[in-house]
Amino acid sequence: MGLLNIIRLMKLREKQSIREISRHTGLSRNTIAKYLNAGTIERTFTVPERPSKLALFGKRQIRPTSPRWHR
């Protein structure tokens, strides 16, 4: 959950003052007031689907090439 959502929850649900929120988050009272008055929605980032680095090898098994590996 993003910082904007946490500040809104503290203000609206928990009925905390801006001063209490600033003590809890470490942000200034002006910053918190600006966030609350802005009314913007925090963006959510979705991670795109990417193949793993091992997907290049497929289901192929990697076997040792020399008997030295079996010591």
C-alpha positions in Angstrom: 0.0 0.0 0.0 1.4 3.4 -1.0 2.1 6.3 1.3 -0.9 8.3 -0.1 -3.3 5.5 0.8 -1.8 5.2 4.3 -2.2 8.9 4.9 -5.9 8.8 3.7 -6.6 5.8 5.9 -5.2 7.5 9.0 -7.2 10.7 8.3 -10.5 9.2 7.3 -10.9 5.9 9.1 -8.8 6.4 12.2 -9.7 10.1 12.5 -6.2 11.2 13.3 -5.2 14.8 13.0 -2.6 16.0 10.5 -0.1 16.6 13.3 -0.5 12.9 14.5 0.0 11.7 10.9 3.1 13.8 10.5 4.6 12.4 13.7 3.8 8.8 12.6 5.1 9.2 9.0 7.9 11.7 9.5 6.5 14.0 6.8 5.8 17.6 7.4 2.3 18.8 8.1 2.3 20.9 4.9 3.1 17.8 2.8 0.4 15.8 4.4 -2.1 18.6 3.9 -1.1 18.8 0.3 -1.5 15.1 -0.2 -5.0 15.1 1.4 -6.1 18.2 -0.6 -4.8 16.9 -4.0 -7.4 14.2 -4.3 -5.2 12.2 -6.7 -5.2 8.4 -6.9 -2.0 6.6 -6.5 -0.9 4.6 -9.5 -0.4 0.9 -9.2 2.4 -0.7 -11.1 2.0 -4.1 -12.6 5.0 -6.2 -13.3 5.0 -7.4 -16.9 5.3 -11.1 -17.7 8.9 -11.9 -18.5 10.5 -15.3 -19.2 13.0 -16.5 -16.7 16.7 -16.6 -17.5 16.6 -20.4 -17.4 13.7 -20.5 -19.9 16.3 -20.3 -22.8 17.4 -23.8 -21.9 13.9 -25.2 -21.8 13.5 -28.6 -20.2 16.9 -29.8 -21.4 19.0 -31.3 -18.6 22.5 -30.0 -18.2 24.9 -32.9 -17.9 28.6 -32.8 -16.9 30.9 -33.0 -19.9 33.8 -34.7 -18.2 34.2 -37.4 -15.5 36.0 -34.9 -13.3 32.7 -33.6 -12.0 31.9 -37.0 -10.4 34.7 -36.9 -7.8 
